[in-house]
Each structure stands twice: as structure tokens, then as C-alpha cells.
Amino acid sequence: MDKYELLEVIGSGSFGMIRKIKRKKDNKILVRKEIDFRKMNEKERKQLVTEVNILRDLHHPNIVKYYERIIDKENYLIYIIMEYCEGGDLAALIQKCRKEKSLIPERFIWLVFSQLVLALHECHYGTKADGSPRPAILHRDLKPDNVFLSNNVINSYTHVKLGDFGLARIINDPEKDFAQTYVGTPYYMSPELINEQAYNNKSDIWSLGCLIYELCALEPPFQARTQILLAKKIKEGKVLDIPKEYSQDLRQLIKSMLNVMVIYNIFII
Ligand SMILES: CNC(=O)c1c(C)[nH]c(/C=C2\C(=O)Nc3ccc(Cl)cc32)c1C
């Protein structure tokens, strides 16, 4: 770690905190995700290896760039060095707009949607650097906290980056092979997960629908005091309309991603 100068802690990701760092050779600002694997069980350690391998093999302008990983065995720590996203995460932007009672401009929402579709397409259908096929990657925890911005000026172009693959999963055949256990944010849990069915690439699209809805409404589409009530609301699929200021196109887009039957159809094969 003597290659880097440690700066302030700027957030937390799955399994560890995020620290801003400066690369000494060229003063480039990066981030370091610090993970203490001392308390991790075997399954969590395997998931950590998966996260690093996935990030190392994913190269796309809308996915946070991975630089290297550093293992500090003496202190049971793994450091993942990744690109710095000056605009922070979408969760902070939503919280700011909710506090100021100001809607997020529709143009910005389409910008976020289009870039996350490109990021998910790379995950689900991308190939290796030499163009050869590789197994699909499910993110499984797409939420505002895991989407980062190159800048936080919502009226100008911003580069959107999908980050934190801490719960991601490699799937050899997305049409047949399913992840067997659900992880991630209950608010964005897709219907098939509620029926103890398996998670697959279309579940990431459901989560994208929840995220785009939340950018419009400044709150998640499904909320409840308990997970049981939340599951009931998600299965019912009833969602309050987004503010009237947004276009019919955006309304229809969200409706198509939060279409329970579309998600269920993947099991009527
Ligand atoms: C208050 N914190 C921030 O504004 C903030 C900023 C400016 N950047 C971040 C986070 C990341 C960042 O800048 N690059 C990242 C790469 C991977 C992951 Cl999991 C997180 C980050 C955060 C949380």
C-alpha cells in the first residue's frame, strides 16, 4: 500500500468501507474498498473472490474501473483499488432532492437509465477481452447506493457507473442456470425471489425498474414495515403513479420493467 497516500473515508460498500486514496506516482485520485475477511465464513470468502474476479474481467465505461487488489494477510484485509467517481452515489442525490422537495430532471433520469442498460448488457451478455464468450454475471444488488456519478451536476451530462459487485454471481446459462439464493436490498426484491424461485438476469431489470421509479418518485415503488408485507405488495405489483411532471414514455418504461407477469413469464418455459 505504499504506492498510495491514504485520504478520507467517503462511504461504505458491501463487506467494507470505501476510502479515497492518491496514487503517489501520478497523484491520480482513486478509491480503496477495505474488506476485513477475518470474520467472514467460507461462503462469504468465496463471494469476495467472485467479486474481485468479476470486477477484474469487466471493462466497460459504465462499470467502475478495477485497478488492482492488495492482500494484507497479517491483518486479514483485502483492498480493492477502483476508479474514483467524484459525483458520489445516486442514493445521496435522491436524499438531497427529497430534502429540497425538487424533482430530478427527466433528461437526467433517461441518462441514468440508458447507461445502466449498457452496464447490465455488458454484465449479462458481454464477452472476454479476446471476444470469446464468458458466463453471464448477475449484479443482484442494483440500487441507488451502488450507482456512482462522474459529477453531481444533474443538469449537465454525467457519466454513470455501476459499482459494488459484492453480491454479484456468475451464471453459466442465464436462460437455464439460476442463482439459488437471494441477497440484496429487500425493497428491490423481484417477484420470483418472493416465491423462493431463483434469481436471473431479468431480476436485475426488475431492480432497474425500481431504481428508475425511485429517481422519479424520490421513494421506492414498494415499501412496508415488515418483509412479509413488502413481499405481499411486490407480488400484488400495485405501484403509485410517478409525479405528473414526467412523460408518458417514462411512465410506460417503468411499468414495463415492473411488470410482474413479464418477470413471472421467465418460469413458464
Ligand atoms: C459521501 N461520499 C461520496 O460522495 C462518494 C464519492 C465522491 N465516491 C463514492 C464512492 C465510490 C467512488 O468514488 N468510486 C467507487 C468505486 C466502487 C465503489 Cl463500491 C464505490 C465508489 C462515495 C460514496
The ligand as an SDF file (V2000), in Angstrom:
LIG
                    3D

 23 25  0  0  0  0  0  0  0  0999 V2000
  -20.0360   10.9580    0.5860 C   0  0  0  0  0  0  0  0  0  0  0  0
  -19.4010   10.0620   -0.3290 N   0  0  0  0  0  0  0  0  0  0  0  0
  -19.3390   10.3320   -1.6270 C   0  0  0  0  0  0  0  0  0  0  0  0
  -19.7730   11.3690   -2.0750 O   0  0  0  0  0  0  0  0  0  0  0  0
  -18.6710    9.3350   -2.5210 C   0  0  0  0  0  0  0  0  0  0  0  0
  -17.8030    9.6530   -3.5740 C   0  0  0  0  0  0  0  0  0  0  0  0
  -17.3810   11.0330   -4.0300 C   0  0  0  0  0  0  0  0  0  0  0  0
  -17.4210    8.4940   -4.1810 N   0  0  0  0  0  0  0  0  0  0  0  0
  -18.0030    7.4340   -3.5250 C   0  0  0  0  0  0  0  0  0  0  0  0
  -17.8700    6.0310   -3.8080 C   0  0  0  0  0  0  0  0  0  0  0  0
  -17.1050    5.4330   -4.8260 C   0  0  0  0  0  0  0  0  0  0  0  0
  -16.2140    6.0270   -5.7770 C   0  0  0  0  0  0  0  0  0  0  0  0
  -15.9350    7.2350   -5.8880 O   0  0  0  0  0  0  0  0  0  0  0  0
  -15.7110    5.0460   -6.5720 N   0  0  0  0  0  0  0  0  0  0  0  0
  -16.2050    3.8210   -6.1970 C   0  0  0  0  0  0  0  0  0  0  0  0
  -15.9520    2.5290   -6.7140 C   0  0  0  0  0  0  0  0  0  0  0  0
  -16.5940    1.4340   -6.1340 C   0  0  0  0  0  0  0  0  0  0  0  0
  -17.4500    1.6290   -5.0380 C   0  0  0  0  0  0  0  0  0  0  0  0
  -18.2320    0.2250   -4.3290 Cl  0  0  0  0  0  0  0  0  0  0  0  0
  -17.7040    2.8990   -4.5130 C   0  0  0  0  0  0  0  0  0  0  0  0
  -17.0580    4.0110   -5.1020 C   0  0  0  0  0  0  0  0  0  0  0  0
  -18.8090    7.9370   -2.4780 C   0  0  0  0  0  0  0  0  0  0  0  0
  -19.6310    7.0960   -1.5330 C   0  0  0  0  0  0  0  0  0  0  0  0
  1  2  1  0
  2  3  1  0
  3  4  2  0
  3  5  1  0
  5  6  2  0
  5 22  1  0
  6  7  1  0
  6  8  1  0
  8  9  1  0
  9 10  1  0
  9 22  2  0
 10 11  2  0
 11 12  1  0
 11 21  1  0
 12 13  2  0
 12 14  1  0
 14 15  1  0
 15 16  1  0
 15 21  2  0
 16 17  2  0
 17 18  1  0
 18 19  1  0
 18 20  2  0
 20 21  1  0
 22 23  1  0
M  END
$$$$
